[in-house]
Amino acid sequence: MSNYSIGLSGLDAAQRALDVIGNNIANAATEGYHRQRVNLSPAFSTQEGDVLFGGGVNIKSVTRMIDDLLEKEILRRRRERRHDEVQIQCVVDQEQLLAMQRAVEEITVDADIESYIVDIVAKTRDDPKVSVGSSPRGSLALLKLTRARAAQDGRDYVLPDDVKAFASAALTHRLILEPDLWMRKHAAEDVIDDILQRAPVPINKGGNRS
């Protein structure tokens, strides 16, 4: 590795550490937030005689720093508040909810649409920017969301646009990105958008139904 590359790796690590510090400062007053810390590791080192030469640094990981005092303060505030911070109001009764679930199960999904979903999820496992892609649970989640959208729109079939609309919501939190993307905002969303651009879109058969 050249001296130039070693210098760049150090600057990159410093910039990412500053990003983490900035995130810590921005969320200092956010209840439940734990500070984050960047853990560095040497890229490589060589020894000549008694002298050890470094070869730059890499971002090894980003970990949460659990603060016991802060956690106790969170518990104290919850105890004094005497209720959960989020108040949930009933918007549908039990019968309405069950009826909606039954309606979603009646939505037709063509084999081409299912293959489209499988292809998108499979591409998350092969993407070079992704360390660990989505499991089949991502496919199941995307299937459920697309059927729900079709039912909400008054259709009895799923369109490719339904898949595109919910691919990011169903999959981004299931991806483990490569370390150099951990501090980049919307990196997972960008990965899914790129996959959607590359995945062949099936012909819309549903639109021809009467």
MARPA-583791 format. One record per atom (N, C-alpha, C): x, y negated, z negated; residue in three letters. Coordinates in steps of 0.001 Angstrom, whole numbers, plus 500000, padded with zeros to 6 digits. Example, Ala and Ser with C-alpha at 12.3 -4.5 7.8 and 13.67 -1.06 7.14 Angstrom:
REM residues 2
+--------+--------+--------+------+
:      u :      v :      w : code :
+--------+--------+--------+------+
: 513190 : 505690 : 492200 :  ALA :
: 512300 : 504500 : 492200 :  ALA :
: 513200 : 503300 : 492200 :  ALA :
: 512850 : 502250 : 492920 :  SER :
: 513670 : 501060 : 492860 :  SER :
: 512900 : 499970 : 492130 :  SER :
+--------+--------+--------+------+
//
This chain:
REM residues 210
+--------+--------+--------+------+
:      u :      v :      w : code :
+--------+--------+--------+------+
: 500855 : 501196 : 500000 :  MET :
: 500000 : 500000 : 500000 :  MET :
: 500888 : 498758 : 500000 :  MET :
: 500581 : 497806 : 500869 :  SER :
: 501383 : 496592 : 500947 :  SER :
: 501091 : 495671 : 499776 :  SER :
: 502036 : 494725 : 499554 :  ASN :
: 501818 : 493750 : 498488 :  ASN :
: 500541 : 492958 : 498719 :  ASN :
: 500240 : 492694 : 499998 :  TYR :
: 499012 : 491955 : 500339 :  TYR :
: 497790 : 492729 : 499878 :  TYR :
: 497752 : 494041 : 500158 :  SER :
: 496612 : 494866 : 499772 :  SER :
: 496494 : 494979 : 498259 :  SER :
: 497644 : 495080 : 497595 :  ILE :
: 497629 : 495143 : 496131 :  ILE :
: 497040 : 493857 : 495553 :  ILE :
: 497444 : 492731 : 496126 :  GLY :
: 496904 : 491451 : 495660 :  GLY :
: 495412 : 491349 : 495892 :  GLY :
: 494943 : 491823 : 497054 :  LEU :
: 493512 : 491778 : 497352 :  LEU :
: 492711 : 492635 : 496385 :  LEU :
: 493239 : 493819 : 496049 :  SER :
: 492513 : 494689 : 495126 :  SER :
: 492384 : 494041 : 493751 :  SER :
: 493433 : 493332 : 493328 :  GLY :
: 493370 : 492630 : 492047 :  GLY :
: 492360 : 491495 : 492070 :  GLY :
: 492349 : 490723 : 493173 :  LEU :
: 491378 : 489633 : 493293 :  LEU :
: 489954 : 490159 : 493342 :  LEU :
: 489757 : 491278 : 494058 :  ASP :
: 488423 : 491858 : 494145 :  ASP :
: 487945 : 492332 : 492781 :  ASP :
: 488823 : 492984 : 492027 :  ALA :
: 488459 : 493447 : 490694 :  ALA :
: 488144 : 492266 : 489775 :  ALA :
: 488919 : 491198 : 489885 :  ALA :
: 488678 : 490011 : 489062 :  ALA :
: 487340 : 489368 : 489407 :  ALA :
: 487018 : 489314 : 490705 :  GLN :
: 485757 : 488721 : 491122 :  GLN :
: 484579 : 489524 : 490589 :  GLN :
: 484676 : 490840 : 490657 :  ARG :
: 483586 : 491683 : 490173 :  ARG :
: 483456 : 491580 : 488658 :  ARG :
: 484568 : 491440 : 487973 :  ALA :
: 484509 : 491244 : 486524 :  ALA :
: 483824 : 489920 : 486191 :  ALA :
: 484109 : 488883 : 486979 :  LEU :
: 483440 : 487599 : 486773 :  LEU :
: 481940 : 487703 : 487044 :  LEU :
: 481562 : 488512 : 488034 :  ASP :
: 480141 : 488715 : 488318 :  ASP :
: 479428 : 489341 : 487119 :  ASP :
: 480086 : 490312 : 486501 :  VAL :
: 479506 : 490963 : 485327 :  VAL :
: 479395 : 489981 : 484167 :  VAL :
: 480435 : 489178 : 483963 :  ILE :
: 480401 : 488172 : 482892 :  ILE :
: 479269 : 487180 : 483143 :  ILE :
: 479118 : 486754 : 484400 :  GLY :
: 478038 : 485831 : 484729 :  GLY :
: 476675 : 486437 : 484468 :  GLY :
: 476538 : 487724 : 484770 :  ASN :
: 475273 : 488414 : 484506 :  ASN :
: 475010 : 488503 : 483009 :  ASN :
: 476060 : 488728 : 482226 :  ASN :
: 475916 : 488771 : 480767 :  ASN :
: 475454 : 487424 : 480228 :  ASN :
: 476048 : 486359 : 480742 :  ILE :
: 475686 : 485018 : 480277 :  ILE :
: 474250 : 484687 : 480667 :  ILE :
: 473870 : 485026 : 481900 :  ALA :
: 472526 : 484706 : 482379 :  ALA :
: 471453 : 485431 : 481587 :  ALA :
: 471789 : 486602 : 481044 :  ASN :
: 470799 : 487395 : 480314 :  ASN :
: 471025 : 487381 : 478808 :  ASN :
: 471783 : 486409 : 478342 :  ALA :
: 472118 : 486364 : 476914 :  ALA :
: 470871 : 486305 : 476035 :  ALA :
: 469817 : 485640 : 476533 :  ALA :
: 468594 : 485486 : 475738 :  ALA :
: 467515 : 486488 : 476126 :  ALA :
: 467830 : 487427 : 476987 :  THR :
: 466848 : 488408 : 477429 :  THR :
: 466735 : 489534 : 476413 :  THR :
: 465539 : 489726 : 475882 :  GLU :
: 465339 : 490750 : 474861 :  GLU :
: 465563 : 492135 : 475468 :  GLU :
: 466337 : 492952 : 474774 :  GLY :
: 466592 : 494305 : 475237 :  GLY :
: 467785 : 494441 : 476165 :  GLY :
: 468380 : 493310 : 476562 :  TYR :
: 469525 : 493382 : 477473 :  TYR :
: 470796 : 493738 : 476706 :  TYR :
: 471569 : 494642 : 477248 :  HIS :
: 472868 : 494992 : 476673 :  HIS :
: 473976 : 494484 : 477583 :  HIS :
: 474979 : 493916 : 476964 :  ARG :
: 476105 : 493414 : 477751 :  ARG :
: 476764 : 494534 : 478547 :  ARG :
: 477316 : 494163 : 479686 :  GLN :
: 477998 : 495120 : 480542 :  GLN :
: 479503 : 494832 : 480540 :  GLN :
: 480253 : 495877 : 480805 :  ARG :
: 481708 : 495744 : 480818 :  ARG :
: 482263 : 496480 : 482035 :  ARG :
: 483209 : 495841 : 482713 :  VAL :
: 483877 : 496471 : 483853 :  VAL :
: 485077 : 497256 : 483349 :  VAL :
: 485147 : 498514 : 483729 :  ASN :
: 486283 : 499358 : 483367 :  ASN :
: 487182 : 499528 : 484589 :  ASN :
: 488430 : 499147 : 484430 :  LEU :
: 489385 : 499186 : 485535 :  LEU :
: 490288 : 500412 : 485431 :  LEU :
: 490796 : 500829 : 486571 :  SER :
: 491769 : 501919 : 486591 :  SER :
: 492819 : 501596 : 487645 :  SER :
: 494066 : 502014 : 487416 :  PRO :
: 495115 : 501726 : 488415 :  PRO :
: 494859 : 502484 : 489709 :  PRO :
: 495079 : 501805 : 490832 :  ALA :
: 494907 : 502468 : 492119 :  ALA :
: 495932 : 503590 : 492264 :  ALA :
: 497159 : 503296 : 491966 :  PHE :
: 498221 : 504308 : 491929 :  PHE :
: 499456 : 503634 : 491338 :  PHE :
: 500418 : 504414 : 491002 :  SER :
: 501673 : 503844 : 490491 :  SER :
: 502833 : 504748 : 490927 :  SER :
: 503969 : 504140 : 491080 :  THR :
: 505177 : 504896 : 491420 :  THR :
: 506284 : 504498 : 490453 :  THR :
: 507173 : 505417 : 490191 :  GLN :
: 508269 : 505152 : 489259 :  GLN :
: 509599 : 505340 : 489958 :  GLN :
: 510441 : 504333 : 489816 :  GLU :
: 511798 : 504400 : 490345 :  GLU :
: 512750 : 504175 : 489181 :  GLU :
: 513377 : 505245 : 488767 :  GLY :
: 514229 : 505144 : 487595 :  GLY :
: 513397 : 504888 : 486358 :  GLY :
: 513712 : 503817 : 485638 :  ASP :
: 512966 : 503465 : 484440 :  ASP :
: 511869 : 502440 : 484726 :  ASP :
: 511708 : 502062 : 486000 :  VAL :
: 510753 : 501016 : 486355 :  VAL :
: 509493 : 501644 : 486948 :  VAL :
: 508335 : 501237 : 486434 :  LEU :
: 507040 : 501715 : 486929 :  LEU :
: 506404 : 500607 : 487768 :  LEU :
: 506119 : 500904 : 489031 :  PHE :
: 505517 : 499937 : 489939 :  PHE :
: 504029 : 500245 : 490097 :  PHE :
: 503196 : 499228 : 489843 :  GLY :
: 501751 : 499406 : 490000 :  GLY :
: 501330 : 499181 : 491442 :  GLY :
: 500199 : 499769 : 491783 :  GLY :
: 499675 : 499638 : 493144 :  GLY :
: 498304 : 499013 : 493194 :  GLY :
: 498007 : 498100 : 492280 :  GLY :
: 496698 : 497464 : 492281 :  GLY :
: 495738 : 498151 : 491321 :  GLY :
: 494528 : 497659 : 491282 :  VAL :
: 493518 : 498214 : 490374 :  VAL :
: 492222 : 498466 : 491143 :  VAL :
: 491443 : 499409 : 490627 :  ASN :
: 490124 : 499706 : 491164 :  ASN :
: 489072 : 499547 : 490083 :  ASN :
: 487833 : 499318 : 490502 :  ILE :
: 486712 : 499319 : 489561 :  ILE :
: 486355 : 500767 : 489287 :  ILE :
: 486585 : 501214 : 488069 :  LYS :
: 486280 : 502605 : 487722 :  LYS :
: 484802 : 502790 : 487437 :  LYS :
: 484228 : 501880 : 486660 :  SER :
: 482811 : 501985 : 486306 :  SER :
: 482364 : 500695 : 485644 :  SER :
: 481049 : 500561 : 485516 :  VAL :
: 480455 : 499466 : 484753 :  VAL :
: 479598 : 500106 : 483667 :  VAL :
: 479899 : 499811 : 482412 :  THR :
: 479188 : 500447 : 481306 :  THR :
: 478492 : 499403 : 480438 :  THR :
: 477455 : 499850 : 479751 :  ARG :
: 476756 : 498985 : 478815 :  ARG :
: 477459 : 498997 : 477465 :  ARG :
: 477500 : 497844 : 476821 :  MET :
: 478071 : 497730 : 475486 :  MET :
: 476918 : 497600 : 474490 :  MET :
: 476686 : 498653 : 473733 :  ILE :
: 475578 : 498662 : 472787 :  ILE :
: 475975 : 497876 : 471538 :  ILE :
: 475193 : 496878 : 471229 :  ASP :
: 475449 : 496002 : 470090 :  ASP :
: 474458 : 496354 : 468990 :  ASP :
: 474938 : 496942 : 467896 :  ASP :
: 474051 : 497362 : 466814 :  ASP :
: 473278 : 496199 : 466213 :  ASP :
: 473954 : 495053 : 466045 :  LEU :
: 473281 : 493893 : 465448 :  LEU :
: 472151 : 493410 : 466346 :  LEU :
: 472405 : 493378 : 467669 :  LEU :
: 471381 : 492952 : 468598 :  LEU :
: 470212 : 493921 : 468595 :  LEU :
: 470515 : 495203 : 468540 :  GLU :
: 469444 : 496201 : 468557 :  GLU :
: 468591 : 496100 : 467291 :  GLU :
: 469217 : 495843 : 466162 :  LYS :
: 468467 : 495654 : 464922 :  LYS :
: 467595 : 494407 : 465003 :  LYS :
: 468105 : 493365 : 465672 :  GLU :
: 467327 : 492136 : 465831 :  GLU :
: 466099 : 492399 : 466701 :  GLU :
: 466246 : 493217 : 467728 :  ILE :
: 465109 : 493569 : 468586 :  ILE :
: 464042 : 494298 : 467776 :  ILE :
: 464473 : 495230 : 466929 :  LEU :
: 463525 : 495958 : 466090 :  LEU :
: 462817 : 495015 : 465112 :  LEU :
: 463563 : 494076 : 464528 :  ARG :
: 462965 : 493136 : 463574 :  ARG :
: 461903 : 492288 : 464250 :  ARG :
: 462206 : 491789 : 465457 :  ARG :
: 461238 : 490961 : 466171 :  ARG :
: 459972 : 491741 : 466503 :  ARG :
: 460142 : 493015 : 466914 :  ARG :
: 458972 : 493829 : 467234 :  ARG :
: 458128 : 494064 : 465981 :  ARG :
: 458780 : 494322 : 464850 :  ARG :
: 458055 : 494572 : 463605 :  ARG :
: 457266 : 493344 : 463174 :  ARG :
: 457858 : 492160 : 463304 :  GLU :
: 457178 : 490932 : 462897 :  GLU :
: 456093 : 490521 : 463888 :  GLU :
: 456245 : 490901 : 465159 :  ARG :
: 455245 : 490555 : 466174 :  ARG :
: 453954 : 491341 : 465980 :  ARG :
: 454083 : 492560 : 465457 :  ARG :
: 452955 : 493425 : 465112 :  ARG :
: 452161 : 493927 : 466324 :  ARG :
: 452713 : 493807 : 467509 :  HIS :
: 452088 : 494384 : 468708 :  HIS :
: 453141 : 494433 : 469819 :  HIS :
: 452896 : 495297 : 470798 :  ASP :
: 453806 : 495356 : 471938 :  ASP :
: 453732 : 494056 : 472720 :  ASP :
: 454852 : 493706 : 473336 :  GLU :
: 454906 : 492434 : 474044 :  GLU :
: 453974 : 492418 : 475251 :  GLU :
: 453800 : 493570 : 475891 :  VAL :
: 452931 : 493650 : 477060 :  VAL :
: 451554 : 494122 : 476636 :  VAL :
: 450545 : 493318 : 476886 :  GLN :
: 449168 : 493669 : 476584 :  GLN :
: 448517 : 494245 : 477837 :  GLN :
: 448066 : 495489 : 477754 :  ILE :
: 447486 : 496172 : 478905 :  ILE :
: 445966 : 496092 : 478838 :  ILE :
: 445356 : 495640 : 479927 :  GLN :
: 443914 : 495556 : 480007 :  GLN :
: 443385 : 496620 : 480957 :  GLN :
: 442253 : 497170 : 480641 :  CYS :
: 441635 : 498197 : 481468 :  CYS :
: 441047 : 497548 : 482722 :  CYS :
: 441407 : 498049 : 483896 :  VAL :
: 440892 : 497503 : 485154 :  VAL :
: 439952 : 498482 : 485855 :  VAL :
: 440060 : 499782 : 485547 :  VAL :
: 439128 : 500786 : 486076 :  VAL :
: 438811 : 501779 : 484971 :  VAL :
: 437633 : 502403 : 485068 :  ASP :
: 437305 : 503428 : 484073 :  ASP :
: 437797 : 504786 : 484560 :  ASP :
: 437591 : 505795 : 483749 :  GLN :
: 438118 : 507126 : 484046 :  GLN :
: 437552 : 507683 : 485346 :  GLN :
: 436255 : 507530 : 485556 :  GLU :
: 435619 : 508072 : 486755 :  GLU :
: 436146 : 507404 : 488019 :  GLU :
: 436337 : 506097 : 487960 :  GLN :
: 436882 : 505382 : 489122 :  GLN :
: 438295 : 505845 : 489446 :  GLN :
: 439098 : 506042 : 488411 :  LEU :
: 440472 : 506476 : 488619 :  LEU :
: 440516 : 507866 : 489258 :  LEU :
: 439702 : 508782 : 488755 :  LEU :
: 439664 : 510132 : 489303 :  LEU :
: 439159 : 510121 : 490748 :  LEU :
: 438204 : 509255 : 491039 :  ALA :
: 437680 : 509152 : 492407 :  ALA :
: 438754 : 508646 : 493361 :  ALA :
: 439546 : 507689 : 492920 :  MET :
: 440630 : 507179 : 493761 :  MET :
: 441684 : 508248 : 494004 :  MET :
: 442008 : 509025 : 492979 :  GLN :
: 442980 : 510108 : 493148 :  GLN :
: 442473 : 511139 : 494144 :  GLN :
: 441171 : 511466 : 494078 :  ARG :
: 440609 : 512435 : 495022 :  ARG :
: 440626 : 511882 : 496440 :  ARG :
: 440376 : 510583 : 496593 :  ALA :
: 440371 : 509966 : 497917 :  ALA :
: 441754 : 510027 : 498559 :  ALA :
: 442798 : 509818 : 497751 :  VAL :
: 444163 : 509867 : 498277 :  VAL :
: 444489 : 511266 : 498778 :  VAL :
: 444000 : 512284 : 498071 :  GLU :
: 444300 : 513664 : 498471 :  GLU :
: 443620 : 514053 : 499779 :  GLU :
: 442646 : 513267 : 500219 :  GLU :
: 441960 : 513561 : 501482 :  GLU :
: 442647 : 512930 : 502691 :  GLU :
: 443669 : 512128 : 502456 :  ILE :
: 444355 : 511443 : 503556 :  ILE :
: 445207 : 512447 : 504340 :  ILE :
: 445050 : 512419 : 505669 :  THR :
: 445787 : 513329 : 506546 :  THR :
: 447185 : 512785 : 506827 :  THR :
: 448168 : 513681 : 506798 :  VAL :
: 449542 : 513330 : 507136 :  VAL :
: 450004 : 514263 : 508255 :  VAL :
: 450240 : 513706 : 509445 :  ASP :
: 450700 : 514518 : 510570 :  ASP :
: 452083 : 515100 : 510290 :  ASP :
: 452375 : 516214 : 510947 :  ALA :
: 453681 : 516852 : 510779 :  ALA :
: 454814 : 515918 : 511173 :  ALA :
: 454587 : 515083 : 512218 :  ASP :
: 455621 : 514139 : 512646 :  ASP :
: 455920 : 513106 : 511568 :  ASP :
: 454887 : 512703 : 510841 :  ILE :
: 455076 : 511734 : 509755 :  ILE :
: 455867 : 512381 : 508623 :  ILE :
: 455539 : 513616 : 508295 :  GLU :
: 456285 : 514316 : 507251 :  GLU :
: 457755 : 514472 : 507651 :  GLU :
: 458001 : 514793 : 508918 :  SER :
: 459384 : 514911 : 509399 :  SER :
: 460100 : 513569 : 509320 :  SER :
: 459376 : 512490 : 509584 :  TYR :
: 459932 : 511136 : 509500 :  TYR :
: 460368 : 510839 : 508062 :  TYR :
: 459530 : 511195 : 507105 :  ILE :
: 459859 : 510992 : 505691 :  ILE :
: 461091 : 511801 : 505303 :  ILE :
: 461108 : 513081 : 505715 :  VAL :
: 462241 : 513950 : 505385 :  VAL :
: 463527 : 513416 : 506007 :  VAL :
: 463439 : 512910 : 507227 :  ASP :
: 464618 : 512382 : 507915 :  ASP :
: 465187 : 511173 : 507181 :  ASP :
: 464314 : 510276 : 506765 :  ILE :
: 464761 : 509074 : 506041 :  ILE :
: 465463 : 509456 : 504745 :  ILE :
: 464850 : 510353 : 503987 :  VAL :
: 465438 : 510754 : 502705 :  VAL :
: 466746 : 511508 : 502928 :  VAL :
: 466791 : 512360 : 503948 :  ALA :
: 468028 : 513098 : 504238 :  ALA :
: 469165 : 512159 : 504594 :  ALA :
: 468854 : 511076 : 505286 :  LYS :
: 469890 : 510118 : 505675 :  LYS :
: 470496 : 509408 : 504461 :  LYS :
: 469772 : 509328 : 503346 :  THR :
: 470366 : 508726 : 502145 :  THR :
: 471480 : 509607 : 501597 :  THR :
: 471431 : 510906 : 501890 :  ARG :
: 472450 : 511830 : 501383 :  ARG :
: 473703 : 511830 : 502254 :  ARG :
: 473563 : 511358 : 503488 :  ASP :
: 474691 : 511348 : 504422 :  ASP :
: 475304 : 509971 : 504605 :  ASP :
: 474696 : 508953 : 504017 :  ASP :
: 475173 : 507591 : 504222 :  ASP :
: 476507 : 507371 : 503506 :  ASP :
: 477511 : 506829 : 504185 :  PRO :
: 478819 : 506632 : 503549 :  PRO :
: 478804 : 505618 : 502415 :  PRO :
: 477773 : 504790 : 502345 :  LYS :
: 477692 : 503800 : 501268 :  LYS :
: 477028 : 504369 : 500016 :  LYS :
: 476551 : 505606 : 500105 :  VAL :
: 475820 : 506235 : 499007 :  VAL :
: 476619 : 507402 : 498454 :  VAL :
: 476853 : 507377 : 497140 :  SER :
: 477568 : 508470 : 496491 :  SER :
: 476655 : 509672 : 496282 :  SER :
: 475436 : 509414 : 495793 :  VAL :
: 474436 : 510472 : 495603 :  VAL :
: 473117 : 509976 : 496182 :  VAL :
: 472582 : 510710 : 497146 :  GLY :
: 471334 : 510309 : 497782 :  GLY :
: 470118 : 510785 : 497020 :  GLY :
: 468965 : 510552 : 497597 :  SER :
: 467711 : 510907 : 496942 :  SER :
: 467467 : 512408 : 497000 :  SER :
: 466839 : 512929 : 495971 :  SER :
: 466413 : 514325 : 495946 :  SER :
: 465046 : 514432 : 496626 :  SER :
: 464506 : 515644 : 496773 :  PRO :
: 463155 : 515785 : 497347 :  PRO :
: 462069 : 515032 : 496575 :  PRO :
: 462352 : 514651 : 495339 :  ARG :
: 461378 : 513840 : 494610 :  ARG :
: 461128 : 512514 : 495320 :  ARG :
: 462161 : 512003 : 495984 :  GLY :
: 461979 : 510779 : 496755 :  GLY :
: 461005 : 510991 : 497899 :  GLY :
: 461091 : 512133 : 498564 :  SER :
: 460157 : 512454 : 499642 :  SER :
: 458733 : 512543 : 499108 :  SER :
: 458571 : 513197 : 497962 :  LEU :
: 457240 : 513325 : 497368 :  LEU :
: 456675 : 511960 : 496979 :  LEU :
: 457511 : 511116 : 496393 :  ALA :
: 457055 : 509785 : 495998 :  ALA :
: 456637 : 508974 : 497212 :  ALA :
: 457421 : 509043 : 498280 :  LEU :
: 457103 : 508298 : 499494 :  LEU :
: 455819 : 508823 : 500123 :  LEU :
: 455616 : 510130 : 500096 :  LEU :
: 454377 : 510708 : 500620 :  LEU :
: 453162 : 510187 : 499852 :  LEU :
: 453261 : 510173 : 498527 :  LYS :
: 452147 : 509697 : 497706 :  LYS :
: 451838 : 508229 : 497985 :  LYS :
: 452874 : 507414 : 498090 :  LEU :
: 452673 : 505982 : 498307 :  LEU :
: 452054 : 505705 : 499671 :  LEU :
: 452482 : 506427 : 500686 :  THR :
: 451935 : 506187 : 502024 :  THR :
: 450471 : 506588 : 502098 :  THR :
: 450104 : 507681 : 501448 :  ARG :
: 448700 : 508103 : 501449 :  ARG :
: 447829 : 507106 : 500684 :  ARG :
: 448375 : 506581 : 499588 :  ALA :
: 447633 : 505588 : 498815 :  ALA :
: 447406 : 504316 : 499632 :  ALA :
: 448422 : 503913 : 500390 :  ARG :
: 448282 : 502708 : 501220 :  ARG :
: 447238 : 502920 : 502311 :  ARG :
: 447239 : 504095 : 502921 :  ALA :
: 446247 : 504390 : 503949 :  ALA :
: 444842 : 504337 : 503370 :  ALA :
: 444658 : 504928 : 502187 :  ALA :
: 443343 : 504903 : 501547 :  ALA :
: 442925 : 503482 : 501216 :  ALA :
: 443864 : 502682 : 500733 :  GLN :
: 443564 : 501298 : 500387 :  GLN :
: 443150 : 500497 : 501616 :  GLN :
: 443733 : 500838 : 502761 :  ASP :
: 443410 : 500133 : 504006 :  ASP :
: 442183 : 500705 : 504710 :  ASP :
: 441568 : 501717 : 504108 :  GLY :
: 440373 : 502295 : 504700 :  GLY :
: 440631 : 503285 : 505810 :  GLY :
: 441829 : 503839 : 505891 :  ARG :
: 442164 : 504841 : 506903 :  ARG :
: 442215 : 506220 : 506271 :  ARG :
: 441993 : 507261 : 507086 :  ASP :
: 442114 : 508632 : 506592 :  ASP :
: 443368 : 509299 : 507132 :  ASP :
: 444333 : 508528 : 507568 :  TYR :
: 445579 : 509044 : 508104 :  TYR :
: 446706 : 508061 : 507809 :  TYR :
: 447930 : 508586 : 507779 :  VAL :
: 449124 : 507785 : 507476 :  VAL :
: 449795 : 507349 : 508773 :  VAL :
: 450262 : 506109 : 508795 :  LEU :
: 450978 : 505551 : 509929 :  LEU :
: 452475 : 505441 : 509611 :  LEU :
: 453320 : 505384 : 510633 :  PRO :
: 454750 : 505141 : 510377 :  PRO :
: 454990 : 503844 : 509607 :  PRO :
: 454160 : 502841 : 509848 :  ASP :
: 454315 : 501564 : 509141 :  ASP :
: 454096 : 501726 : 507637 :  ASP :
: 453264 : 502687 : 507236 :  ASP :
: 453078 : 502955 : 505807 :  ASP :
: 454383 : 503453 : 505196 :  ASP :
: 455071 : 504316 : 505937 :  VAL :
: 456351 : 504848 : 505454 :  VAL :
: 457375 : 503721 : 505330 :  VAL :
: 457442 : 502874 : 506363 :  LYS :
: 458403 : 501767 : 506338 :  LYS :
: 458108 : 500809 : 505181 :  LYS :
: 456827 : 500587 : 504915 :  ALA :
: 456436 : 499605 : 503894 :  ALA :
: 456882 : 500028 : 502498 :  ALA :
: 456935 : 501342 : 502232 :  PHE :
: 457218 : 501798 : 500874 :  PHE :
: 458525 : 502564 : 500736 :  PHE :
: 459301 : 502667 : 501805 :  ALA :
: 460559 : 503405 : 501723 :  ALA :
: 461489 : 502821 : 500664 :  ALA :
: 461606 : 501517 : 500649 :  SER :
: 462506 : 500874 : 499691 :  SER :
: 462022 : 501072 : 498260 :  SER :
: 460728 : 500869 : 498032 :  ALA :
: 460177 : 501015 : 496678 :  ALA :
: 460312 : 502436 : 496163 :  ALA :
: 460205 : 503411 : 497060 :  ALA :
: 460255 : 504809 : 496644 :  ALA :
: 461666 : 505334 : 496443 :  ALA :
: 462645 : 504729 : 497124 :  LEU :
: 463962 : 505362 : 497190 :  LEU :
: 465121 : 504592 : 496562 :  LEU :
: 465067 : 503260 : 496537 :  THR :
: 466258 : 502515 : 496123 :  THR :
: 466746 : 502888 : 494720 :  THR :
: 465826 : 503075 : 493781 :  HIS :
: 466249 : 503380 : 492412 :  HIS :
: 466733 : 504813 : 492259 :  HIS :
: 466602 : 505609 : 493310 :  ARG :
: 467044 : 506995 : 493271 :  ARG :
: 468458 : 507174 : 493834 :  ARG :
: 469038 : 506103 : 494346 :  LEU :
: 470358 : 506180 : 494955 :  LEU :
: 471448 : 505789 : 493966 :  LEU :
: 472567 : 506481 : 494043 :  ILE :
: 473773 : 506065 : 493333 :  ILE :
: 474758 : 505615 : 494413 :  ILE :
: 475009 : 504324 : 494450 :  LEU :
: 475853 : 503763 : 495499 :  LEU :
: 477331 : 503967 : 495187 :  LEU :
: 478142 : 503774 : 496212 :  GLU :
: 479584 : 503789 : 496009 :  GLU :
: 479976 : 502624 : 495085 :  GLU :
: 481013 : 502801 : 494260 :  PRO :
: 481355 : 501785 : 493252 :  PRO :
: 481544 : 500377 : 493791 :  PRO :
: 482055 : 500233 : 495020 :  ASP :
: 482306 : 498885 : 495522 :  ASP :
: 481023 : 498124 : 495835 :  ASP :
: 479862 : 498794 : 495724 :  LEU :
: 478583 : 498130 : 495976 :  LEU :
: 477779 : 497908 : 494697 :  LEU :
: 478313 : 498340 : 493568 :  TRP :
: 477543 : 498277 : 492329 :  TRP :
: 477135 : 496860 : 491940 :  TRP :
: 477967 : 495899 : 492213 :  MET :
: 477687 : 494534 : 491783 :  MET :
: 477073 : 493691 : 492895 :  MET :
: 476773 : 494280 : 494022 :  ARG :
: 476203 : 493526 : 495134 :  ARG :
: 474681 : 493569 : 495062 :  ARG :
: 474072 : 492412 : 495035 :  LYS :
: 472616 : 492342 : 494927 :  LYS :
: 471961 : 492929 : 496177 :  LYS :
: 470877 : 493649 : 495955 :  HIS :
: 470060 : 494209 : 497031 :  HIS :
: 470833 : 495191 : 497909 :  HIS :
: 471923 : 495755 : 497388 :  ALA :
: 472710 : 496690 : 498197 :  ALA :
: 471899 : 497935 : 498541 :  ALA :
: 471157 : 498468 : 497569 :  ALA :
: 470360 : 499664 : 497833 :  ALA :
: 469264 : 499385 : 498852 :  ALA :
: 468645 : 498205 : 498741 :  GLU :
: 467615 : 497829 : 499723 :  GLU :
: 468207 : 497722 : 501122 :  GLU :
: 469428 : 497185 : 501207 :  ASP :
: 470093 : 497070 : 502509 :  ASP :
: 470385 : 498442 : 503101 :  ASP :
: 470743 : 499403 : 502251 :  VAL :
: 470997 : 500762 : 502730 :  VAL :
: 469721 : 501355 : 503328 :  VAL :
: 468606 : 501193 : 502634 :  ILE :
: 467331 : 501742 : 503133 :  ILE :
: 466917 : 501035 : 504418 :  ILE :
: 467097 : 499726 : 504474 :  ASP :
: 466752 : 498990 : 505703 :  ASP :
: 467573 : 499499 : 506884 :  ASP :
: 468844 : 499756 : 506645 :  ASP :
: 469714 : 500270 : 507716 :  ASP :
: 469257 : 501660 : 508164 :  ASP :
: 468880 : 502487 : 507221 :  ILE :
: 468390 : 503828 : 507555 :  ILE :
: 467105 : 503744 : 508370 :  ILE :
: 466219 : 502831 : 508016 :  LEU :
: 464971 : 502664 : 508768 :  LEU :
: 465245 : 502217 : 510200 :  LEU :
: 466307 : 501452 : 510386 :  GLN :
: 466671 : 501025 : 511733 :  GLN :
: 467180 : 502205 : 512564 :  GLN :
: 467800 : 503185 : 511900 :  ARG :
: 468398 : 504300 : 512617 :  ARG :
: 467484 : 505504 : 512782 :  ARG :
: 466503 : 505629 : 511911 :  ALA :
: 465636 : 506806 : 511953 :  ALA :
: 464622 : 506692 : 513092 :  ALA :
: 464536 : 507688 : 513968 :  PRO :
: 463557 : 507658 : 515062 :  PRO :
: 462132 : 507602 : 514510 :  PRO :
: 461334 : 506695 : 515042 :  VAL :
: 459957 : 506506 : 514571 :  VAL :
: 459019 : 507371 : 515404 :  VAL :
: 458172 : 508180 : 514752 :  PRO :
: 457250 : 509024 : 515513 :  PRO :
: 456183 : 508200 : 516210 :  PRO :
: 455620 : 508756 : 517284 :  ILE :
: 454536 : 508090 : 518007 :  ILE :
: 453306 : 508049 : 517128 :  ILE :
: 452642 : 506914 : 517126 :  ASN :
: 451465 : 506714 : 516286 :  ASN :
: 450277 : 507490 : 516847 :  ASN :
: 450072 : 508697 : 516347 :  LYS :
: 448937 : 509501 : 516773 :  LYS :
: 447642 : 509081 : 516075 :  LYS :
: 447818 : 508577 : 514868 :  GLY :
: 446620 : 508225 : 514097 :  GLY :
: 445804 : 507144 : 514731 :  GLY :
: 446466 : 506200 : 515438 :  GLY :
: 445736 : 505084 : 516029 :  GLY :
: 444802 : 505486 : 517132 :  GLY :
: 444939 : 506709 : 517661 :  ASN :
: 444070 : 507144 : 518739 :  ASN :
: 442833 : 507864 : 518235 :  ASN :
: 442696 : 507981 : 516929 :  ARG :
: 441556 : 508701 : 516386 :  ARG :
: 440305 : 507825 : 516460 :  ARG :
: 439194 : 508480 : 516584 :  SER :
: 437919 : 507754 : 516625 :  SER :
: 437381 : 507558 : 515227 :  SER :
+--------+--------+--------+------+
//
